[in-house]
Amino acid sequence: GWDGQRIKALMPAIRAALAAKGVGDAELDDAVARASRALINCVADGRGRWILGRQAQARSEWRLTGVSGGRLAGIVIDRSFVDARGDRWIIDYKTSVHEGADVEAFLDNERERYRGQLERYARMLHSGGEQRIRLALYFPLLGGWREWTYVPD
């Protein structure tokens, strides 16, 4: 039931939430516009609707504590769920923008940049018994997507 109009109507709430998180007055207008644009793009995009739609075992901003590298670690997973095939998804949202010519190369570089972070999340879930885990980065401002399967060490 979400659409661009509903999101635009929520801009005062988005502003208040960002201000409460510490976004300063000088950056607030740009931050509200960027967050609103990302949400509008998400609900207009089939993949965005799939990510945010009803899913089994769905969690957003999932806070977990576990062992990573032999130490206790806290993580926050942007979005996770189990799809119809039984695969656990761990999806990280990225509001990056790229104004260069080669968006695909940029998205590939971002996958490598964040691979370690997402695979650390997967290791923590895999040690808890999850079987097949799929990892992904979603770029709503670019309509970009990168996914891969987690392969345990």
N, C-alpha and C positions, 0 to 999 in steps of 0.2 A: 503493500500500500504506500510505499515511499515514492515520491517523485520530486522533481526540481522545485515545485511550488512549496511543498511541505518543508523541504530543506531550507529554502529561502525564508520561510516563516520562522524557522528556528535560529536564524542568525543572531538574534539577541542572546539566546541561550548559549550558542557557540561562543560568542564574545565573552559572556560571563564565565564560562568554563575555562577558556584560555587565559583570561585575566586571573582567575583563581589558581591556575597552574603556574603563574608567574610571568606570563608574557607581558612585556612592558608596553606602555602607551604608544611609544614610537613604532613598535612592530605590530600592534594589535590589529589595525585595519587590514594589513597584508596577510596576517595569520588567519583572520576570519575569512577573507576572500579565498585563500588557498584551501582551507579546510572545507569550506562550502563547495568549492569547485571539485575537490576530490570526492566528496560524498555524492554530488550530482553525477559525476562521471561513473561512480560505482553503480548507482542504481540504473543508469542508462546502458550499462555494459552487461552482457550476458554472463561473463565470467564473474564480474562483481556481484551480480545478483546470486549466482551459485555460491560464492564464498559466504555471503551474508545471509543466505536463505536458510530455511529449516534443514538441519542436518542432524544425524545421530551423534550423540555425545558432544554436541557443539559447545565450545567455550570461546569467549572473547576476553582478552586481557587476562589470560590464565596464569596465575602466579603459582609457581612451584618451587620447592626447595628439595635439593638432592645432592648427590655426590658427583662432582665433575673434576677430573684431574686429581683425585684423591683428597679433594677439599669440599667442604659444604658450600653450596652455591645456591643463590636465589635467581630465578629467571622469570620473565614475563613473556608469554607467547601471545602474539597479537590475535591470532585466530587458529583454532584447531577443531577438527571434527573427524568422524569416520564416514566415508562415502558408501554408496550402495554396494561397492565391491568388497568392502571391509577394510579398505586402506585408511590408515590414520594420516591426516594431512596436518602439517604445521606450516602456516602461511604468515609471512611477515609483510606488512604494508610498508611501502616506501613512497614518500611524497617528493622524491627527487624530480628535478626537471633537467632536461638536456636540450640545449639550443644548438648543438652542433649538427653536422650532417648525418653522422652514422649512429642512429639511435640503437640499432641492433648490437653494435659493438659496445656501446655504453651499457646496455642491459646485460650483456655477457660479462663485462668487467664488474658490474655490481653483483652478479651471481658469485663470482670468485671472491669478491670483497666480503660478502656476508656468508659464504659457504661454512666457514668455521663456526660461526655463531649458531646457525640453524642446525648443523650437525651435532653441536654440543647439546642443544635442546633434544634432538632425536636420541642421542645416547642416554640421556636421563630418562626419557620415556621408554626406550627399548629395554633398559635395565629393569623397568617396572613391568615388563611382560608384553609390551606392544609388539606385534609381529611386523607387518610391512608398513613402513613409514615413508610418505612422500613429502618432500620439502618444496616450498615455492616462495618466490618474491612476487608481489603484486604492486604495480605502479599505476594507480588510478589516474594520475595527471598525464601519463604518457600512453595509457592503454597497454602497458607492457606487462609481460608475464615471463617468468623463468621458473621451471620446475625440474626436479630430479628425484631419484629414489635414494633413500639413505641405505648405505651398505655398511653394516657393522664391521668394526675392526677385527 
